[in-house]
Amino acid sequence: MKVEVISIGDELLIGQTVNTNASWMGMALRDIGANIDYGTVIRDEKSMMRDAFDLAFSRVDVVLVTGGLGPTKDDITKKVLCEYFGTELVQNDEVLAHIRGFFESRGRKMLDVNILQAHVPSNATVLHNNFGTAPGMWFEHEGKILVSMPGVPYEMKSIMTDHVIPRLEDRFELDKLYYRTLQIQGMGESYIAELIKDIEEELRTDELSLAYLPSPGLVRLRVSAKDTSVNREKIQGYISRIEDLLPKHAFGYEDDSLPEVIGKLLRDRGETVTTIESCTGGAVAAAITSIPGASDYFHGATVTYSDAIKSGVVGVESKTLKQFGAVSQQTVEEMAHGGRTLMNATYGVALSGIAGPEGGTDEKPVGTVWIAIATSEGVFSKKCLFEKDRSRNIRRSVLTALNLLRCEILGLNVEKS
């Protein structure tokens, strides 16, 4: 089965909106043993749509189209599809009832323009949209398939999951893949590759695939192969071996996040944490509290952005700030200790750094971040040198601090001051 994704929308081409739909569909199709062969992004123009449909049908079996199905006049995909497939719009009573219920449940008035969304091409199979008013539409054309879906990500995902993927699995013989993903923090892909080169060579000889999927502060390692019981056992064996080599860096699997992993560790142990943040401005606390039930183990946060707050609230000594500066091992350790005491938590996580793009010196360049973890037994601290980009520095600081907390909980941080 060959697949092309056509994404419609001027906003995608001018950079106003990131095309997350295509990447999500790629992952969803990969899970059933299919791949996207082509990806096309076009404007909301009739001629461009027709040309894109013609080209797609000339080279693939399945065309997945997103965008242009809203109630406004600039959403013309449905009309173009009617012309393309030589059909007309007819009112679908089930879709109309769904739209009416959608507005009634929200206490909103349904407008005439919303009623028009119940008009669908007569030769299309309607795919119910659980989260919006524009239905998906499935067309058959000379033995090939075109599916049109809304561009709103959560609406598209629902239609793909509930309707499109099951239909494709029924229609095509697919070699479903099995894969396991190992989440790694604090080690770049080149360093990982060097460390596991013997394992990587062995698994490739074993006809398994290994992919490095990097993002700022994280690398995901995915081992995959055709879904058989033998391959499942092999993959799990290789994942375990890699994990054993990286106890301070490998923190989870598949879509695990560090806040989730830490939350489970703290809850299982009946322990608590507080954050004392400067350069991250509360981002570590926001990450921890993004997990439902975080109040079980999160005591609170202090954002000590100024020296006065560092001294007056969490007790960093004035002489420490004067002698060593706000971005220093001494200051961040006093922040962690003082904040932990203030909030009466098991762990105090403190960060102080220069996120950028300005404020760096030769001694402390932009990207310098000190992180400390305080417990009743002492303080563990680490100096990090990140990048020049502010947003990436904050993200990497958050991930590094969370992983250091994970290591502290598990007893992997052995150096204490």
C-alpha positions in Angstrom: 0.0 0.0 0.0 1.5 3.3 -1.1 0.2 6.5 0.6 0.4 10.2 -0.1 -0.6 12.9 2.4 -1.9 16.1 1.0 -2.1 19.0 3.5 -4.2 22.0 2.4 -3.9 25.4 3.9 -2.1 28.7 3.3 -1.2 28.9 7.0 1.0 25.8 6.5 3.0 27.4 3.7 3.6 30.8 5.4 4.8 29.1 8.6 1.8 30.3 10.7 0.9 26.7 11.6 3.2 23.7 12.0 2.0 20.7 10.0 1.8 18.2 12.9 -0.9 16.2 11.1 1.4 14.7 8.6 3.9 13.6 11.2 1.2 12.1 13.4 -0.3 10.2 10.4 3.2 8.9 9.6 3.5 7.4 13.0 0.0 6.0 13.0 0.5 4.3 9.6 3.9 3.0 10.6 2.2 1.1 13.5 0.0 -0.9 11.0 2.9 -1.6 8.7 2.4 1.2 6.2 4.5 4.2 5.2 3.8 7.6 3.7 5.6 7.7 0.3 4.8 11.3 -0.5 3.8 14.4 1.3 2.4 17.5 -0.4 1.4 20.9 1.0 -0.7 23.2 -1.1 -2.7 26.4 -0.9 -6.5 26.5 -0.7 -6.9 26.9 -4.5 -9.0 24.8 -6.8 -6.4 24.3 -9.5 -3.7 23.2 -7.0 -6.1 20.7 -5.4 -7.0 19.1 -8.7 -3.4 18.9 -9.8 -2.4 17.4 -6.5 -5.2 14.8 -6.6 -4.2 13.9 -10.2 -0.5 13.5 -9.3 -1.3 11.5 -6.2 -3.6 9.0 -7.9 -0.9 8.5 -10.6 1.6 7.2 -8.0 -0.1 5.8 -4.8 -3.0 3.7 -3.7 -4.3 5.9 -0.8 -4.5 9.6 -0.7 -5.1 11.2 2.8 -6.2 14.8 2.6 -6.5 17.2 5.5 -7.8 20.8 5.6 -10.3 23.1 4.0 -13.4 21.5 5.5 -14.5 24.3 7.8 -17.7 26.4 7.6 -16.1 29.6 6.2 -16.0 30.6 2.5 -12.3 30.0 2.1 -12.7 26.3 2.9 -13.4 24.9 -0.6 -12.1 21.3 -0.4 -15.5 19.7 -0.3 -16.7 21.7 -3.4 -13.5 20.8 -5.3 -14.0 17.1 -4.4 -17.5 17.2 -5.8 -16.3 18.6 -9.1 -13.4 16.2 -9.2 -15.5 13.1 -8.6 -18.4 14.3 -10.7 -21.0 14.4 -8.0 -23.1 16.8 -6.0 -23.7 17.8 -2.4 -26.6 16.3 -0.6 -27.8 16.7 3.0 -26.8 13.9 5.3 -29.4 13.7 8.1 -27.1 11.9 10.5 -24.4 14.5 10.1 -27.1 17.3 10.6 -28.3 15.6 13.8 -24.8 15.4 15.1 -24.1 19.1 14.3 -27.3 20.1 16.0 -26.4 18.1 19.1 -22.9 19.5 19.0 -24.2 23.1 19.4 -27.0 22.3 21.8 -24.7 20.5 24.2 -22.6 23.7 24.3 -25.5 26.0 24.7 -24.7 27.7 21.4 -26.9 28.7 18.5 -26.4 26.7 15.2 -26.0 29.0 12.2 -27.0 28.4 8.6 -23.4 28.1 7.7 -23.0 25.2 10.2 -26.0 23.4 8.6 -24.1 23.5 5.3 -21.5 21.2 6.9 -24.1 18.5 6.8 -24.0 18.6 3.0 -21.6 16.0 1.7 -20.8 14.5 -1.7 -23.4 11.9 -2.7 -20.9 9.3 -3.6 -18.7 9.6 -0.5 -18.8 7.4 2.6 -19.3 9.7 5.6 -16.8 9.1 8.4 -18.3 10.4 11.7 -16.4 13.2 13.5 -16.7 12.8 17.3 -15.1 16.1 18.1 -16.2 18.5 15.5 -18.9 19.4 12.9 -17.1 18.6 9.6 -17.3 14.8 8.8 -14.5 12.9 7.1 -15.3 11.6 3.6 -14.1 8.4 1.9 -14.0 8.2 -1.9 -13.3 5.2 -4.1 -11.8 6.0 -7.6 -10.7 3.4 -10.1 -9.6 1.0 -7.4 -7.9 3.7 -5.4 -8.9 5.6 -2.2 -9.1 9.3 -1.2 -10.0 10.3 2.3 -10.7 13.9 3.1 -10.5 15.0 6.8 -10.6 18.2 8.8 -7.3 19.9 9.5 -8.0 20.3 13.2 -5.5 17.8 14.7 -7.7 16.2 17.3 -10.6 15.8 14.8 -8.3 14.3 12.2 -6.8 11.9 14.8 -10.2 10.7 15.9 -11.4 10.0 12.3 -8.1 8.2 11.4 -8.2 6.1 14.6 -11.9 5.2 14.5 -12.5 4.8 10.8 -9.6 5.2 8.4 -7.0 2.9 9.9 -9.5 0.0 10.5 -10.7 0.2 6.9 -7.2 0.3 5.5 -6.2 -2.8 7.6 -9.3 -4.6 6.2 -8.5 -3.6 2.6 -4.8 -4.2 2.4 -2.4 -6.9 3.5 0.0 -5.1 5.7 3.2 -6.4 7.5 2.6 -4.8 10.8 5.7 -3.6 12.7 6.5 -4.3 16.3 8.8 -1.8 18.0 10.0 -0.7 21.4 11.3 2.8 22.1 13.8 3.7 24.8 13.7 7.3 26.1 17.2 8.8 26.8 18.0 12.1 28.4 21.3 14.0 28.7 23.3 12.1 26.0 23.6 13.0 22.4 23.0 10.6 19.6 26.7 10.4 18.5 27.7 9.5 22.1 25.0 6.9 22.3 26.0 5.4 18.9 29.6 5.1 20.1 28.5 3.4 23.3 26.2 0.9 21.7 28.0 0.3 18.4 28.5 -3.4 19.1 24.9 -3.9 20.1 23.8 -1.9 17.0 25.9 -4.1 14.7 24.5 -7.2 16.3 20.9 -6.2 16.0 21.2 -5.1 12.4 22.8 -8.5 11.6 19.7 -9.9 13.4 17.6 -8.1 10.7 16.2 -5.6 13.2 16.1 -1.8 12.6 17.4 0.9 14.9 16.4 4.5 14.6 17.8 7.5 16.5 15.1 10.1 17.0 16.6 13.2 18.6 15.0 16.4 20.0 16.5 19.1 22.3 17.5 17.3 25.5 16.2 13.9 24.5 17.0 11.0 22.1 14.5 8.2 21.5 16.0 4.9 20.3 13.5 2.8 18.4 14.2 -0.9 17.6 11.7 -2.4 15.2 11.0 -5.4 12.9 8.1 -7.3 11.4 5.7 -8.3 14.1 6.4 -11.9 15.1 6.8 -13.5 18.5 10.5 -14.2 17.8 11.2 -10.6 16.8 9.3 -9.3 19.9 11.6 -11.3 22.1 14.7 -10.2 20.3 13.7 -6.5 20.4 13.0 -6.6 24.1 16.4 -8.3 24.7 18.2 -5.5 22.8 16.3 -2.7 24.5 17.2 -4.2 27.9 20.9 -4.5 27.0 21.0 -0.8 25.9 19.1 0.3 29.0 21.6 -1.5 31.3 24.4 0.5 29.7 22.7 3.8 30.4 21.2 3.7 33.9 21.6 7.5 34.4 20.1 8.4 31.0 17.5 5.8 30.0 14.3 6.8 31.9 11.4 5.2 30.1 9.8 3.6 27.1 7.5 4.6 24.2 5.7 7.8 25.1 6.8 7.9 28.8 7.7 11.4 30.0 10.1 12.4 32.8 7.3 14.1 34.8 5.2 10.9 34.6 8.2 8.7 35.6 9.1 11.0 38.5 5.6 11.2 39.7 5.2 7.5 39.9 8.5 7.1 41.8 7.6 9.8 44.3 4.1 8.5 44.8 5.3 4.9 45.3 7.8 6.0 47.9 5.6 8.5 49.7 8.1 11.3 49.0 7.7 14.9 47.9 9.5 17.6 45.9 9.7 21.3 45.6 11.4 23.5 42.9 13.4 26.7 43.4 13.9 28.2 40.0 15.7 31.2 38.5 16.5 30.9 34.8 13.6 28.5 34.1 11.0 30.8 35.6 8.8 28.0 37.0 9.0 25.7 33.9 10.2 22.7 36.0 7.2 23.1 38.3 4.9 23.4 35.3 6.3 20.2 33.9 5.8 18.3 37.2 2.3 19.6 37.7 1.3 18.8 34.1 0.6 15.3 35.4 -2.8 14.6 37.0 -2.5 14.0 40.7 0.8 15.8 41.1 -0.6 17.4 44.3 0.2 14.0 46.0 3.9 14.7 45.8 4.5 18.3 44.7 4.6 20.8 47.6 5.0 24.0 45.6 7.6 26.2 43.9 9.5 29.4 44.4 10.7 31.4 41.4 13.7 33.3 42.8 14.6 35.4 39.7 16.2 38.2 41.6 19.1 38.1 44.0 16.8 39.8 46.6 14.3 36.9 46.4 17.1 34.3 46.5 18.3 35.8 49.7 15.1 36.9 51.3 12.9 33.9 50.6 15.0 30.8 50.4 17.9 32.0 52.5 20.9 32.3 50.1 23.5 34.2 52.0 24.3 37.6 50.7 28.1 36.9 50.9 27.6 33.8 48.7 25.9 35.9 46.0 28.5 38.6 46.3 31.5 36.3 46.1 30.3 33.7 43.6 27.4 35.2 41.8 23.8 34.0 41.2 25.0 31.4 38.6 27.3 29.3 40.7 27.5 26.0 42.5 27.4 27.6 45.9 24.3 29.7 45.2 22.3 26.9 43.6 23.1 24.5 46.4 21.9 27.1 49.0 18.8 27.6 46.9 18.1 23.9 46.9 18.7 23.5 50.6 16.7 26.6 51.6 13.8 25.9 49.3 13.5 22.3 50.5 13.5 23.5 54.1 10.9 26.2 53.4 8.5 23.8 51.6 9.2 20.8 53.9 9.8 18.5 51.0 11.9 15.3 50.6 13.7 16.9 47.6 14.5 20.4 46.6 15.4 21.0 43.0 17.1 24.3 42.2 18.3 25.9 39.0 20.2 29.1 38.2 21.7 29.9 34.9 22.1 32.2 31.9 19.3 31.3 29.4 20.3 34.0 26.9 20.5 35.4 24.4 22.3 38.0 26.5 24.0 38.1 29.9 26.9 35.8 29.3 30.6 36.4 30.1 33.8 34.6 29.2 33.7 32.9 32.5 30.0 32.1 32.4 28.8 32.1 28.8 25.2 31.9 27.7 23.9 28.4 28.3 25.7 28.0 31.6 23.2 26.4 34.1 23.8 25.0 37.6 21.3 22.5 38.9 21.2 21.2 42.5 19.2 18.5 44.2 18.9 18.8 48.0 17.9 16.0 50.4 18.2 15.5 54.1 21.5 13.8 53.5 23.1 16.6 51.5 23.2 18.3 48.1 24.1 17.0 44.6 24.9 19.6 42.0 25.9 19.7 38.4 27.1 22.3 36.0 25.7 22.2 32.4 26.8 24.1 29.3 23.9 24.3 26.8 23.4 26.5 23.7 22.9 30.1 22.7 19.1 29.7 22.1 16.9 30.7 25.1 14.0 28.4 24.5 16.2 25.3 23.9 18.2 26.2 27.0 15.1 26.3 29.2 13.8 23.1 27.7 17.1 21.3 28.2 17.4 22.7 31.7 14.0 21.4 32.7 14.7 17.9 31.3 18.1 17.7 32.9 16.8 18.8 36.2 14.0 16.2 36.1 16.4 13.5 35.1 18.8 14.4 37.9 15.9 14.2 40.3 15.0 10.7 38.9 18.6 9.7 39.5 18.6 11.1 43.0 15.4 9.1 43.9 17.0 6.0 42.5 20.4 6.6 44.3 22.4 7.1 41.1 23.7 10.6 42.2 26.5 9.5 44.5 28.5 12.7 44.9 27.2 14.8 47.7 28.5 18.1 49.2 
